Amino acid sequence: MSRRLIAGLVSMLPVVAAAQALPVEDFARLDEVYEVALAPDGRHVAMSVPAANGDETQLLIVALDGSGKTQALSFGKRQHVTDVVWTSPDRIVVSRARMEPMKAQPVSQGELVSADITGKKQQILFAYIEDDGVVGGRRKDEGFAWIVKLLDSEPGMAVVNYTAWWSPHDEAMPTTLYRVNTATGERRQVEFSPQAADFDFDGKGRARLRVIGDPEIYKPYLAYRPKPDDKEWTPVPPTLAGFSMHLLHVDADDDTAYALISDKREPAQLYRVSLSAGTRTKLAGRDDIDISAELPGGSNGGPFAAVMRAGHDGAPFAVVYNTPSPSVQYLDTTSEWARLHAGLMKAFPGQLVWMTQFSQDNSKVLFQTGSDRTPGGYYVFDRKTSQIQLINEMQPWIQAGRMAQTRPITFASRDGLTLHGLYTAPPGSQGPQPLVVMPHGGPHGIFDAWEYNRDVQFLASRGYAVLQVNFRGSGNRGIDFVRSGYRQWGGKMMDDIADGVRWAIDQKLVDSSRICTYGGSFGGYASLMNPIRYPDLYRCAIGTAGIYDLPLMKKVGNIQAFEVGKDYLELALGSDPAELIANSPARNADKIKVPVMLIHGSVDRQVPMDQFDAMVAGFRNAGVKVDTMVVKGEGHGFYKPENRTEVYKRIEAFLNQNIGPGAGAASAGTAK
């Protein structure tokens, strides 16, 4: 890295400001940008940007020549877009999306729309368009589509995975691969699987690996084509991949590949593979931790994001781990890409940097930054001039110097299992602190990562420490660890959380008389179930969008609408009525001896209002008063800034009343 580049980067770093609490509204505001994509020729970026009221997401096309020229593209009133992909220097494909409040970002609905960079020539590629009574809808695609491969030698062409919606007439949800002209919408079928499948490709766009099945629920069926001209699918031998395999890249020889492989449900390892010979060589990986499935700043691009590649069509040069603390492992420390990345890491101290996209000639690199104290931003590095161009910060009003530092922790559960988590203390605090225990949602396969978390930072800014425990069942440690949480919702998963609390008390990080639980979805369940299991630990509990009645969960909601969802519920919860009732907070409300606040969205489809109503009814039958808040028009979580602001204010008042400075400790038990 040149001194000029490093000096330029250092000059852009924020000045540390005096520590003081930010207004509640600053934690509730929407990101300024959701995602950024770099054009193949490196001349433009496309940015998905929310409208001020959050009711629509536009696409901005920004020239990188310094002219300031910007073109705004809209895909319909009150429409959201995500998964931005350039298929040529002048054409973009986006997925129509709906807002996912828990993620606070748009999530694809499986409808693909393309446009040129002026926005005038739009083309619906995949969608289900209903007849309006006069004109029949052109597209009747009853499925979910997404781009899985770009064809560099044919600008504008892409391979699209199209998987049919579940229906009682065809529960297998067949998958078709199409070659699609994204300018005209013309499509041609190139592969078909009678069951839902994922495919991985070589550089020429030929499907070389087919995966059928969800590894978190059952063993996937793996088939591959050892040679590029093979037409038939051959089962992947156990010596090559015993349990799961994902190809990340295939070299120009059409044989040497790089893949993430798990033989026995352990964390996946990175291998160099010869497809024709069926042999492999390990390049990177740990026995206890996955090559990270989630990166700071909200990036959740799966294994493809956590394995950084040497340019547009290059082999992997680094892998990223996020647990217990973020780290980067270079496969070859002498490579130019490793040196470039190491220089960027030094220029952004305290942050993680990962390269996401490249121009086809590798002259431009789009990279993202992020840390526990800043959502970070998007930048473009020009390798010819060694200059950095800031595209946009996610939340430019957040200054890292005013945020709390999140500390990775490791402790042993009561049965000797090594567990990881995160502890965040209020800025400038010393000694034991009032604590909010914040279990993550999911719960299976999800994990709390070292990253900026607006809930954590809000609570820390109000004087509360925050503990996040990656209990058994969490992700990032292999499928066996995920499965270890099955049928343990009210059992060992709760024990793990309580063990984390007691560890923090033993470390003198926590005032044991001032501890509250707070979480959303499964986190809402855990926030009420833990005070049932451990009544002496807690002073209060807050559940948002929570699951409170497990027998009801197996009957009402959108999970059991799919066969795979029914399989998941059977594995995760079991079917023993007595066990389900014993592990349901709504059926055990009389055992909750602390003040409770319940918050729910009125149109939540993931966890319907039936769960909220069941919990309220449980408290009513037990003669216990509960603080409630129903947010009209919100779904699984809260998206609109004004609603987030009101929720935060209510939570702050509730915590101050129960574990704040004036709450006292008379009614609190001491942890045992």
N, C-alpha and C positions, 0 to 999 in steps of 0.2 A: 504494500500500500504506500502510495506517495505521501510525503509530508503535507503536500497541498491538500490532498483529499482528507487526511486526518484532521488537519487544522480547520477545514471547512465544516466537517461533521461536528467537531467539538464546539464550534461557534453556534451550532443549531441546538445544542442541548439546553434544556430549561434552566433558568436561574432558580436556585432554591429559595423559596419564600418562607416567611415566618409561619410557623405552624398555627393554624386556626381552623375552626370548623367551617366547612363550606356550607352554603345554603342547601336545604333539602332538595330543592329543585335541580341542583347541579348533578345529583346522583340519579335523578329521575329522567334527565334529558335523553333523547335518542342519540345514537352515534351519528356523526356527520356523514359517514360513508360506511356502507356495509361490506362491499368487496370491490376490488380493482383488478382489471385484466389488461394485459399488455398486447398490443397488436403485433402480428407476425413480423412486420417490417420495422417495428420499434418506433413508429412515428406518432402513435396515439395511445392513450389509455382509455378504457371505458370504466366508469364508476357508477355503481348503483347507490342512489342517494335518496333518503326519505324526504317527503314533503314536511313542512314545518309541523303540520298537525298529525303526521304519521299515517294519514289515510291513503297515501299513494307512494310508490317508489318509482322515481325516474331514472333514466340512464343518461349520464353525461359523457360525451365524447370530448376529450381534452387533447389538444395538439401539444406535443412535447418540444416544439421548436422555439418556445419562448414567446410566441406571438400572443398568447393568452386566448386564442380562439377556442370557443367551447360551443358544442351543439347539444341541446337537450332533446332526448327522445322520450316520448310517452307511449305506452302501450294500452291506453284506455283509462277512463276515469275510475278512480278508486282501485286501480290495478297495482299489484306488486310484482317485482321481477327478482330473480336470483340466478345463480349458476351461469354467469356471463362468460361466453366463449366466443373468441374471434375465429371464424372459419376461413377468412382471407383478410388481406389488409383493409378491405372496405366493407366487410360484412360481419355482423354479430348475431349470435343466437342467444336468447335468454329463455328461462323457464318462467312461465306465469306462476305466481306464488301467493300464498296466504301468510299472514303474520303468525309466528309462533311465539307467544308471549314469554314462555320460559327461556327461549333463546334470544328474545328481543330482536329477531331478524326474520326476514321472509324465508319460507320453506316451500320448495317446489311442489306444484300440484301435478307435475308430469305433462304439462302442456308446453310445447316448444314453439317459439315465434322468432323469425329472423327479420333483420332490417339492414339496410345499408347505412352508412355513417351519417346520412342526412335525415334518416328516419322516415323518408317518403315512400320507399319501396319495401313495405312490410309483407311478410309471407307467413301464414300459419302453417307450420310443419306437422304438428301433432296436436290434436285437441278433440274434445267432444262438443260439437256446436249444435244445440237444439234447433229444430225448425221453429220459425217464428209465426207460423200460420199462413204466411204468404210465400216465403222463400225457404227452401230446404237448406239446412246447415250443410256446408261443403264437407266438413270433416266429421266423422262418426267413430273416432278412435276410442274404444272402450278399454283404455289401458294407461300405463304410466311410461313416459318416454324420457330418456336422457342421453346426451352425447357421451360416448365411451371412447372414441378414437377419432383423431383428425388425420386426414390424408395430406401430408405436406406436399406431395408431388402433384396433387390435384386441388388447388385452392378452391374453397367453397364446398368441398365434399367432406362428409363426415359419416362415421358409423354410429347408428343410434340403437340403443337397447330399448325395445318396446315390450313391456311385460303386461299381460292382460290383468284387468281387475279381477278380484275374487268374485265368484258367483256360485250359487248352489248347483249350477249346471256344469261348471268346470272349475273345481276347487284347486286344480294343479297350477293355474295361472301361467299358461305357456308363455315363453319368451321368443321373440323374433328379432333378429338383427337385420337392419336395413342399411344399405348405402344410400345416403340422402344428398341431393343437390340442394343446399340451403338457400340458393337464390331462387330456384323455380319450385321447390317443394317436391320434385320428382323423387320417387323412392324405389329401391329394388331390394327384394329379400335376398340375403346371403347366408343366413343360418336360421335354424329353427330348433327349439327345444320344447318338448311337450310339457315340461315342468319349468317353473321359474328358475332362471339361471343367470349367473354372472360369467362374463368372458374376459380373458386377457389376450393381448394382441402382440404381434411382432411389428417391426417398424413399417412394414408395407400394409398394415391393416388387416392381416390375416389372423383369424382367431386361432390361438394355439393352446389355450387352457379353458376348460369349462368347469364351473363349480355349481353344483346343485345342492341346496340345503343350507340352513343357518347353523353355523358351528356352535352357537351358544345353546342350541336346543338339541340338535342331534348331529351325528357325524356327516359332514358333507360328502357327496359323491364327486370325485375328481377324475376328469378325463382330459387327455391332451393329444396333440399331434406332434410326434417327435420330429418329423421333417416338414418343411414348409409346404410341400406339395401333397402331403397326406390329405385324404378326403374323410377317412373314417376316424372316429374318436377311440383312443386306446386308454384303458384305465391307468392312472398314474400308479406305478409300483410303490409298495410301502417303503422300499429302500430309498426312493426319491422324496416322497412326502407321505408320512404315515397318517396324519390327521387333516392338516389343512395346508394350502399353498396358494400364494398370489404372486403372479409375475409382475415385476415392476418395470422391466426394460429388457429388450432383446437387441443384441448388437447387430451390426450390418451383415454379419455372416449368417444371420437367421438361425443360429444354433446356440450361441452363448447367451445365457439369460441370467437375470438377477431376480431372486425371488425371496419372499418371506415365507418360511416353512416352520410348521409345528408338527413334530412326530407324535407326541403323546399328550396333547392339550396343554403343553408347557408354553411359556412365552415364545412367540415366533422369533426365529433367528434369520439373519440375512445370509444367503448363499449365492455363490456363482454356480450356475447349472449348465451342463451340456444336455440339451433336450434330446439330441439323437442318441447319445450314449447312456442317458439316464443316470449321470454321475453328478456329484456336487462337491463344493468346497466352501466351508464356513468362512464368512468374512467378518461378521459382527453379531453381537447378541449377548444377552445375559440370561442366566437361568431363572432369575427371580422377577425380572421386570421386562415388560414389553418394550420394543422399539416404539416410542410413544405414539398413541392414537390421538392425542390432543396436544395442541401447542398453545403457548400463551397468546393473549390478545383475542381469544375467541375463535381462533382458527381450529377447525375440526375437520381436516381433510383426510383423516384415516391414515393408513400406513404410507400412502403416497406423499403426504405432506411431511412425514417424519423421516423420510429417506431423501436427502437432497442430492440432486443430480448435477453432473458436470455439464451444464449448458442445456440447450434445447433438446438435443437427442443423445445426451451423454449418459454414461453409466453412473451409478451412485458413487459419491465421494464422501458422504458423511451420513450418520444416523443420529437421531435425537432421542434422548431419554428424559422423562419428566418426573420420575419418582426415584427416590424421595425428594431429590432436587434436580433441576434441569441441568443437562450436560450434553455435550456434543462429542461424538467419537469420529475422528477422521480416519478413513480407510487408507489414505496415502497422504501423510502430512506434507509431502514435497510437491503435491499437485498444485497447479496455479489456482484451482477453484478452492482448495483448502486454504491456501494463503490469502486469497481474497476474502473468504468468509471469516477467517481469524482476524483479519484487519478490521472488518466491519464490526465484529464483536468488541474489539478494543475501543473502537470509536464510539460505541454505544454502551458504555459501562453500566452494569447492572441490568442490562436487557438481553433477551435472546433475539438473535437475528436469524431468519430463515429465508432462503431464496425460493421464490414460488414460480416465476415464469421468466422466459427468455425470448428475445427476438430470434428469428430463425438463423440469423448470422452470428448470434451470441454477442453482439456488440452492446446490447442493452439487457440489464438484469432488473427485474422487479423483485424487491424484497420487502419483508414486513418485520417490524420490531414489536416487542411487547415485554411486559414484566409484571411482577406482583403489584407495582405501584403506578403503572401507566398502561392504558389500553394500547399504546403505541401508535404506529402509523405505517403508511405505504410510501416507498421511495423507489426511484429508478436510478440505477448506477450506469453511467456511460463508460464502458471499458476503454474506449478510444481516448477520451479526454480525462478520465479519472475524476469525473465530477458527479455529484449527487444532486438529484432533483427531488424535493419533497412533493409528493402528490397530495396527500392529506393525512392529518392525524385523525384517529378515530374520535377522540374527545379532547380537542385542543384546550378546553378550559380546565382539564385535570392536570395539575402540576405534580410530578412525582415527589418533589421535596416536601409536599404537604400531606402525602398519603402515608399510611402505615406499612411497615415492612412485614411480609409474611414469611414465617420461618418453617421450613420443612422439619417434621419430627418423626421419630421411629420409636416404637415401644412394643412390649410383648403382651399379648392377651393372656388371660388367666390359664388357658390351655396351651400356652407356649408358642402361639403363632405370632410371627413378626408382622406388625401392622405399621402402616405409614399414615401420615396426616399432615395437617398444616395448623400452625398457631399464629395468630395475628394479635399483637398488643396495640393499644392506642398509642399514637405518636407521643414520644417523650415520657411515657409512663414508666414507673419502676415498682417492683414488688407485686404482690398478689392483686389481681384485678377482678372486677365483676365480669362474669363470663356468659357468652351466648354460645351454646352448642348448636352447630348448624349442619345436620345430616344432609347429604346430597339426595337428589331424586333418582329415579330409575326403577329399582336400584341396581339391577344386574347389568354389568358391562359399563356402567357410568362411573366416573371417578372425579374427585376434586383434584385439580391440577394447580401447579404454581403459576398463577396468572392474575390479571386484574379482575376482581370480582366486586361489582358495585354494591351488593348487599354487605359484603365483608367490610369494605371501606366506609360505607355509611355507618355501620355499627361502631367501627373503631373511631370514627370522627366524633361519635357521641359518647365516647369514654368507655366502651365495652370491648373486652378481648373476645376473640372468636376462635372456636376450636372446630376443625373439620377432620373427621376420621374416615379413612378409606377402609371401612369394615369389610369382612369377608362377603363375597358377592360382587364387590366393586370390580371395575375394569382395570386394564393396564398391567395385569399380572398373569395373563394366560387364562384359558378357558376353565381349567380345573379350579382356579381361584374363584371365577365367576360362579361355577356350579356349587362351590362349597357353601354358598348362601341360600341354595334352594331349600325351601321348607324351614328356613331359619329366620323369617321376617320378625317374629316376636321372640325369638330365642337368641342364638349366638350372635346375630347381627346387633341386637340390642346390648348384649353383653360386651361386644367390642367397643361400642360407643361409650358405655359406662366405664370400661377399663381405660379408655382414653381420657375421660374426665378425671378419674382417680390418679392417673399418671400426672396430669397437669397440676392437680392439687399437691401431689407428693413433690413435684418440682418447684413448689411455691410460686407458681405462675398465676394461681387462681384463688380468689376469696371464696372458700367453700360455702359460705352462707349466702352467696349472691350468684346463683347459676340458673339460667333459663334456657329452654330449648326453642328452636325456631327453624322451620324448614318448609319446603314446598313439595307437593306430590307425595312420593314415598317419604321425603323429608318431613312432610306434615304428619304422616303416619308415625314415623319414628319419634317425632317431637311430642306426641301424646302417649305413645307406647312406652317410651323410656321412663317417664314419671310413674307409670303403672308398675313397671318392673322394679324401679329404684326410687321409691317415694322420698327417701331421705336425701337424695342428691339435689333436688330441684326446688326452686321457688316459684316458677311460672312456666307456661308453655304457650307457643304460638304455632298454629297450623294453617298453612295457606294451600288451597287447592288440594287438600289432603285426602288420602284413602283411610277410612276409619272403620269400615265394615267389610270384612273379607268375604263372607258368604254373598253379600250384595255385589261385590266386585265381580264375582264369577257369573253374575246374571245381568248386570246393567253396565253399559259403557261400550267403547268402540274396540276394545281388545278382543273380546270373545266373538266379534263379528267374523273373524278369520280363523281358519283351521289352525294356522300356525300360532295365532293368539290363544286359542283354547289349549294347544299343546304347552305353550309357555306357562299359562296359569296353572295347569295341572302339575308341571314340574316345579314351579316356583312356590306354589301354595299347598299343593296336595288337595285331597278331597275328604279328609276326615272332618265331619261337622263339628265335633267337640274341639278339635285343634283350631279350626278356623274361628270359632266363637271365642275361645280362650285368647286368641291373638288379635282380637278386634277391639280397638279402643271404644267404639260405640256400644259394644256389649258389656263393657267393663267401666263405664263412666263413673260409677260409684267409688272406684278405686283411685281416681285422680283427685288428689287432695290439695292441688295448687290452683291459683287463678289461671284461666285459659282464655285465649283470644282465638277465634276462628275467622278466617278470611277466605272468600271464594268468589269466583267469577260466575255470573248468572247464566252464561251460555257455554260453560265448560263442557266439551264433548269427551275429552280424555278421562276426566274424573267428574262425572255429572253431579249436579246439585243434590242428587239422592244421597250421596255420601255426606255432604254437609248437613242435610236434613236429619240423617240417621244419627249423627254425632250430637246435634242439638237436642234431638228427642231423647237420646241417652242421658244427657245432663238434666233435661227436664224431668225425666222419670226418677232420677236420683236426687231431685230437689236441689240441684246445683245451678247457680247463676253463671252464665258464660257471656263474655264480650264477643259480639259478632259484627261482621262487616261483609255485606254482599255488594260486589262491584258490578253494576249493570253494564251489559254489553261486552264484558271481558270474558275470555275463555280460560285456557289452562295457564294461568299466570296473568300478568297485567302489563299491557303494552303502552297505552296512552300515557304520556308524561304527567298529565294532571291526575290520573288515577294512581300512578306510582307515587306521586308526591303525597297524596292523601293517605295512601297505605303506609308510607314511611312515617308520616306524622303520627298516625295512630299507633304504630309499633313503638315509636320513640316514647310516646306518653305512657304506654302500657309498661315498657321496660323501666322507665324512670319511677313509676309507681311501685314496682315490685322488686327491682334489684338496683335501682339508682341510688345516688348518694343519700337521699332522705328516706329510703325505704326501711332501713333498720334491719336487724337480723333476728328479731325475737322469735319469729315463727318458723325460721329455717332450721332444718336438721343439719347435723354435721355428717359429712361423708364418712362412711364406715368401710 
